[in-house]
Amino acid sequence: MGDGGEKVTNGFGASGRPVSELDQILAWTIAGESDSQEFKATTADRYDACKTLTGFLNLRGGRVLFGVQPDGRVTGQMVTDRTLEKIWEHLREITPEITPTVERIPVPDSDGAEVVVVSVVQGRYRPYMFKGTPYKRVGAVTTTMEQAEYQRLFLETHHATDRWETETSPLGLNDLDLNELTATMTDAVARGRVSDPLSGAPDDILRGFGLLRDGQLLNAAVVLFGRADRLLPHYTQCVVKLVRWEGIDKGERMIEQRQEYGNAFQILRLAERFCRDHLRISATLVPGRVQRIDEPEIPILALREALANAVSHREYSTGSGSISVEIYDDRVEITSVGPLHFGLSVADLYRPHESQPWNPLVAGTLYRRGVIDNLGSGTLRMIKLPRDAGLFEPEIVDTGQSVRVDFPRAGALPARLHGLPIRRSAYDVLELIAQQGPIALRELVTGLAGRSERDVRDELQHLRSLDAIESTGHGRGARWQLRTAVS
């Protein structure tokens, strides 16, 4: 079956309720053309209209209004049964098959002219094509969809039922680290994230985690619990690459380089230990305690969140994939293979968002173990913890082939600010914004002893002209913060 339900009406919507004809048309035209609406003067433009409807299906749905000029003027056209037949002839060339809603809405005082509205919802079987070509909608423009985007959309559509982590594995129970499996169950029970099992048998635990099907391990089980000495040659992607570079550029001398195979929990521990070994340590004295607390300069919990996200969201289907941790003099980069999915953007990660892990079985098990606390909030903690420690917040970069998180080290500027012609006198303003932003002008002046308000205003304008900072609010109520890092 297709999407929606076919309906050819005269002044009635798909639900059968009367349409307030002129008011409805005017409301739509006032809104203008967008990523969900397009105007066509007549049905002679039905070929291009079907391209646009295909783009709507591949996005989140929309409507085409025949009988509306590009500038929004409602002119209508004479509509006959043959007019509708010609529209349907083209609609049938959209694949997979769809059943859109078609409405005929009379234009008052027009001697019988009508507006024909063809509407579609977001397609369930994306990506869609018209005459064998996929289209996408970007703003008010319809363009051909690139092959890479077509493949991504296809994978995302079929992800719920057909993904790499749910395929059966050639390995068996003897190839798993059963101590790690037992520890995961113990922690999950202690945290109240699973019920206490009647049996502690490995196959029962795996079945409870959804990692066993018809007595066979799923790939997710091996990613989570596979023994390092049993992963090769089948699981070359279960690897973490660890590099400490001298300087701030890739390609300079490597102080240390390692490549370690292991399951998800081993990779998390290895990567965390590598960070601890190569980052500066800060000591904190806590009242009432004799021993000081030694922590890496970048909060370890923030690094752990980035690593857990890499394990949960990375692409495992390619054998050449990996997670990498690269430490430079000015930053730490944590990279995982695979782009952001399900329409999620980098900007979305800087605000509350729904969790849609690419590997939900892996992510669900990490959650039960306590590696992930709350699905969907990890990136927010990852951003907040360094900021609370007086560091610049990490930057998230989606290259299309991988996702990278850059953590600036203490005293270092974020990588995206490297090379900007920031004058020396603006650095103290920038650092205070990074530590305390969003921050008001008066708070900046107070925090920058010896700097006049006029001087601070000049520095703010300089930094804003370089896109280093941004503001919310207006006038004296404006608050300044680092510009959100968006790839």
C-alpha positions in Angstrom: 0.0 0.0 0.0 1.1 3.6 -0.5 0.9 6.6 1.8 -2.1 8.7 2.8 -5.5 8.0 1.1 -6.7 9.1 -2.3 -9.5 11.6 -2.1 -10.9 13.8 -4.9 -13.2 16.3 -3.4 -15.0 19.5 -4.1 -14.4 21.7 -1.0 -13.8 18.8 1.4 -10.5 17.7 3.0 -9.3 14.1 3.3 -11.1 13.8 6.6 -14.5 14.8 5.1 -14.7 18.0 7.0 -15.6 21.2 5.0 -12.7 23.3 4.0 -13.1 27.1 4.5 -12.2 27.5 0.8 -10.9 31.1 0.3 -9.5 31.4 3.9 -7.6 28.2 3.6 -6.1 29.0 0.2 -5.1 32.5 1.4 -3.5 31.1 4.5 -1.4 28.7 2.4 -0.4 31.4 -0.1 0.5 33.9 2.6 2.9 31.3 4.0 4.7 31.2 0.7 6.7 28.5 -1.0 8.9 26.4 1.4 10.3 22.9 2.0 6.7 21.7 2.3 4.7 23.8 -0.2 5.0 24.9 -3.9 2.8 26.9 -6.2 2.1 26.0 -9.8 0.1 28.3 -12.1 -1.6 25.5 -14.0 -1.5 21.7 -14.2 0.6 22.1 -17.3 3.5 22.1 -14.8 2.5 18.7 -13.4 5.8 17.1 -14.5 7.9 19.5 -12.3 5.2 19.2 -9.6 5.7 15.5 -9.4 9.5 16.0 -8.9 8.6 18.3 -6.0 6.1 15.9 -4.5 8.8 13.3 -4.7 11.1 15.6 -2.7 8.3 16.2 -0.2 7.9 12.4 0.2 11.6 12.1 0.9 11.5 14.9 3.5 8.4 15.3 5.7 5.5 15.7 3.3 3.9 18.8 1.7 1.5 20.1 -0.9 1.5 21.5 -4.4 -1.2 24.1 -5.3 -2.2 24.2 -9.0 -3.9 27.5 -9.8 -1.6 29.7 -7.7 1.0 32.0 -9.3 4.6 31.9 -8.0 4.0 35.2 -6.3 1.0 33.7 -4.3 -1.8 35.2 -6.4 -4.8 32.8 -6.5 -6.0 32.6 -10.1 -7.3 29.0 -10.4 -7.9 27.2 -13.6 -10.7 25.2 -15.3 -10.6 21.7 -14.0 -12.2 18.7 -15.8 -12.0 14.9 -15.4 -9.3 14.9 -18.0 -7.3 17.4 -16.0 -7.3 15.0 -13.0 -6.5 12.1 -15.2 -3.4 13.8 -16.5 -2.2 14.5 -13.0 -2.7 10.9 -12.0 -0.8 9.7 -15.1 2.3 11.4 -13.7 1.6 10.6 -10.0 1.6 6.9 -11.0 5.2 7.3 -12.1 6.4 8.0 -8.5 7.8 4.9 -7.0 7.3 3.2 -4.6 3.5 3.5 -5.2 1.8 6.4 -3.4 -1.8 7.4 -2.8 -1.8 11.2 -2.2 -4.7 13.4 -1.3 -6.1 15.4 -4.2 -8.6 18.2 -3.5 -10.5 20.6 -5.8 -11.2 23.9 -4.1 -13.4 26.5 -6.0 -12.2 30.0 -6.3 -15.0 32.4 -5.5 -16.1 34.9 -8.2 -14.0 33.2 -10.9 -16.6 31.6 -13.3 -15.8 28.1 -12.2 -12.0 28.2 -11.7 -10.6 25.9 -9.1 -7.4 25.3 -7.2 -6.2 21.7 -7.3 -4.2 20.7 -4.1 -2.1 17.6 -4.2 -0.8 16.6 -0.7 1.5 13.9 0.5 2.8 12.9 3.9 6.3 11.8 4.7 6.8 8.5 2.8 7.1 5.3 4.8 9.2 3.6 2.1 11.8 6.3 1.4 13.6 7.1 -0.8 11.1 7.8 -3.5 11.8 8.4 -7.2 10.0 10.0 -10.1 10.6 8.4 -13.5 13.6 6.6 -11.9 15.2 9.7 -10.4 15.2 10.5 -6.7 14.5 14.1 -5.7 14.9 16.1 -2.5 13.5 19.4 -1.2 15.9 22.1 0.1 14.0 25.2 1.2 11.8 26.2 -1.8 14.0 24.4 -4.3 13.6 20.8 -5.7 16.9 19.2 -6.8 18.1 15.8 -7.7 19.2 13.7 -4.8 22.9 12.6 -4.7 23.7 8.9 -4.8 25.3 9.0 -1.3 22.2 10.7 0.2 19.9 8.2 -1.6 21.9 5.3 -0.1 21.8 6.9 3.4 18.1 7.4 3.2 17.6 3.8 2.0 19.6 2.5 4.9 17.8 4.6 7.5 14.4 3.5 6.2 15.3 -0.2 6.5 17.3 0.3 9.6 14.6 -0.9 12.1 14.4 -4.4 10.6 17.6 -4.8 8.6 20.9 -3.6 10.2 24.3 -5.0 10.8 24.1 -5.4 14.5 21.1 -7.7 14.2 22.7 -10.1 11.7 23.9 -13.4 13.1 27.5 -13.9 13.9 29.8 -16.7 12.8 31.2 -16.8 16.4 29.8 -18.7 19.4 29.5 -18.4 23.2 33.1 -19.6 23.7 34.3 -16.6 21.8 32.8 -14.2 24.3 34.2 -12.7 27.5 31.7 -14.3 29.9 33.1 -12.4 32.8 32.3 -9.1 31.1 28.8 -10.4 30.3 28.2 -11.4 34.0 29.5 -8.0 35.2 27.1 -6.3 32.8 24.2 -8.2 34.2 25.3 -7.6 37.8 25.6 -3.8 37.2 22.3 -3.7 35.3 20.4 -5.4 38.2 22.1 -3.2 40.8 21.0 -0.1 38.8 17.4 -1.4 38.5 17.7 -1.4 34.7 16.8 -5.1 34.3 15.0 -7.5 36.6 17.1 -10.1 38.5 17.3 -13.1 36.1 16.0 -16.5 37.2 19.1 -18.0 35.6 22.7 -16.6 35.3 23.4 -18.8 32.3 25.2 -16.8 29.5 22.6 -17.7 26.9 19.8 -16.5 29.1 21.5 -13.2 29.8 22.2 -12.7 26.1 18.6 -13.6 25.2 17.4 -11.1 27.8 19.5 -8.4 26.3 18.1 -9.2 22.8 21.5 -10.4 21.6 20.6 -14.0 20.8 18.3 -15.3 18.0 17.4 -18.9 17.5 20.5 -19.9 19.5 22.9 -17.8 17.4 24.8 -14.7 18.6 24.0 -11.4 16.9 26.8 -9.2 15.7 25.9 -6.8 18.6 26.8 -9.5 21.1 30.3 -9.8 19.7 30.8 -6.0 19.6 29.9 -5.9 23.2 31.4 -9.0 24.7 33.7 -10.6 22.1 37.1 -11.8 23.3 40.0 -9.7 21.8 41.8 -12.9 20.7 38.8 -14.2 18.8 37.7 -11.1 16.9 40.0 -11.5 13.9 39.5 -12.1 11.0 35.7 -11.6 11.2 35.6 -8.3 13.2 38.4 -6.1 12.0 36.2 -3.1 12.8 36.3 -3.8 16.6 39.4 -1.6 17.0 40.5 1.7 18.6 43.4 3.7 17.2 45.3 5.7 19.8 47.8 8.4 18.8 49.7 11.1 20.7 51.0 13.7 18.3 53.7 16.2 19.0 52.4 19.7 18.1 49.0 20.7 16.8 49.0 19.2 13.3 48.5 15.7 12.0 51.6 14.4 10.4 54.1 15.8 12.9 56.1 13.4 15.0 54.1 10.7 16.8 55.0 10.3 20.5 53.0 7.1 20.8 50.8 5.1 18.4 48.8 2.0 19.3 46.0 0.0 17.6 44.0 -2.2 20.0 41.3 -4.8 19.2 38.7 -5.5 21.8 35.0 -5.4 22.7 33.1 -2.2 23.5 34.0 -2.2 27.2 37.7 -2.9 26.5 37.8 -0.2 23.9 36.3 2.3 26.4 38.8 1.4 29.1 41.8 1.5 26.7 40.8 4.9 25.3 40.2 6.3 28.7 43.5 5.1 30.1 45.3 6.5 27.0 43.8 9.9 27.7 44.7 9.7 31.4 48.3 8.8 30.5 48.8 11.7 28.1 46.8 14.6 29.5 48.0 16.9 32.2 46.6 16.2 35.7 45.0 18.7 37.9 44.8 18.2 41.6 41.9 19.2 43.8 41.8 19.3 47.5 38.3 18.5 49.0 37.5 19.8 52.5 37.3 16.9 54.9 39.4 14.5 52.8 43.1 13.9 53.4 43.8 12.7 49.8 43.7 15.0 46.9 41.6 14.2 43.8 43.8 14.0 40.6 41.8 14.4 37.4 42.9 15.0 33.7 42.7 18.6 32.5 39.6 17.6 30.4 36.9 16.1 32.6 37.1 12.4 32.2 33.3 12.1 32.3 33.1 14.3 29.2 35.6 12.2 27.4 33.8 9.0 28.4 30.5 10.4 27.0 32.2 11.1 23.7 33.6 7.6 23.6 30.3 6.0 24.6 28.6 7.9 21.8 31.2 6.7 19.3 30.7 3.1 20.3 26.9 3.4 20.2 26.4 5.5 17.0 29.3 4.4 14.7 29.0 2.4 11.5 30.1 -1.2 12.1 29.1 -2.6 8.7 32.4 -1.7 7.1 35.4 -3.8 8.1 37.8 -0.9 7.8 35.9 1.3 10.3 37.3 2.2 13.7 37.2 4.6 16.6 40.2 6.8 17.0 41.6 9.0 19.8 44.2 11.5 18.8 45.8 13.8 21.4 47.6 17.0 20.2 49.2 19.7 22.3 46.1 21.8 22.0 43.2 19.4 21.7 41.9 15.8 21.9 40.0 14.4 18.9 37.6 11.4 19.2 36.4 10.2 15.9 34.0 7.4 14.8 33.2 6.1 11.4 29.8 7.0 10.0 27.7 10.2 9.7 24.9 11.5 11.8 21.6 9.8 10.8 17.8 10.3 10.9 18.0 13.9 9.9 20.0 14.8 13.1 22.3 17.9 12.6 25.3 19.0 14.6 23.2 21.9 15.9 20.7 19.5 17.3 23.4 17.9 19.5 23.9 21.2 21.3 20.3 21.2 22.6 17.9 18.6 24.0 17.1 16.0 21.3 15.6 12.6 21.0 18.0 9.7 21.1 18.1 7.6 17.9 21.1 5.4 18.2 22.3 3.8 15.0 23.0 0.6 17.0 20.2 0.4 19.6 21.1 -3.0 20.9 24.7 -1.8 21.6 23.4 1.4 23.1 20.8 -0.3 25.2 23.3 -2.7 26.8 25.7 0.2 27.5 22.7 2.0 29.2 22.0 -1.1 31.3 25.6 -1.3 32.4 25.6 2.4 33.4 28.1 3.6 30.7 25.3 5.7 29.3 23.0 7.3 32.0 20.2 8.8 30.0 19.7 8.2 26.3 19.7 11.5 24.4 21.4 13.7 27.0 25.0 12.5 26.7 26.1 15.2 24.3 24.7 17.9 26.6 26.7 16.6 29.5 29.8 16.3 27.2 29.4 20.0 26.4 28.6 21.2 29.9 31.3 19.5 31.8 34.3 21.2 30.1 32.5 24.5 30.3 32.0 24.1 34.0 35.7 23.3 34.4 36.6 26.7 32.7 37.5 25.1 29.3 36.2 25.9 25.9 33.3 23.6 25.0 34.0 20.7 22.6 33.2 21.1 18.9 31.3 18.4 17.0 32.0 17.9 13.4 30.1 15.8 10.9 32.3 15.2 7.8 29.7 13.0 6.0 32.0 10.0 6.5 32.7 10.3 10.2 31.7 12.2 13.4 34.5 13.9 15.3 34.5 15.6 18.8 37.3 18.1 19.4 38.0 18.9 23.0 40.2 22.0 23.4 42.9 21.4 26.1 43.4 23.9 29.0 44.6 27.2 27.6 43.9 26.3 24.0 41.4 27.9 21.6 38.8 25.7 19.9 40.1 24.4 16.6 37.6 26.3 14.5 39.1 29.6 15.9 42.6 28.6 14.8 43.8 30.9 12.0 41.2 33.7 12.7 42.8 37.1 12.9 41.8 37.6 16.5 43.7 40.6 18.0 45.6 40.0 21.2 43.5 42.4 23.2 40.3 40.3 22.5 41.6 37.1 24.0 40.7 37.8 27.6 37.2 38.7 26.5 36.9 35.5 24.5 38.2 33.4 27.4 35.7 34.9 29.9 32.8 34.3 27.4 34.0 30.7 27.0 34.1 30.2 30.8 31.0 31.9 31.8 28.8 32.4 28.7 26.1 33.3 28.0 27.2 36.4 29.7 26.0 40.0 29.7 28.1 43.1 28.9 28.0 44.4 32.4 29.2 41.0 33.7 32.1 41.1 31.2 33.2 44.5 32.4 33.0 43.4 36.0 35.1 40.3 35.3 37.7 42.2 33.2 39.1 44.5 35.8 40.7 47.6 34.2 38.7 47.3 30.9 36.2 50.0 30.1 32.7 49.3 28.8 33.5 51.0 25.5 36.7 48.9 25.2 34.8 45.6 25.8 32.1 46.7 23.3 34.8 47.1 20.7 36.2 43.7 21.4 32.8 42.1 21.2 32.1 43.6 17.8 35.6 42.5 16.6 34.9 38.9 17.8 31.4 38.9 16.3 32.7 40.1 12.9 34.9 37.0 12.9 32.0 34.7 13.8 33.8 33.7 16.9 30.9 34.7 19.2 27.1 35.3 19.0 24.5 37.0 21.1 21.0 36.4 22.2 18.7 39.2 23.2 19.0 42.9 22.4 20.6 46.0 23.8 21.9 45.9 27.3 20.0 42.6 27.8 22.1 40.8 25.2 24.1 37.8 26.4 27.2 36.7 24.6 28.5 33.1 24.1 30.8 31.3 21.7 29.2 30.7 18.4 27.7 27.2 18.3 30.1 25.0 16.4 28.2 23.6 13.3 29.9 21.7 10.5 
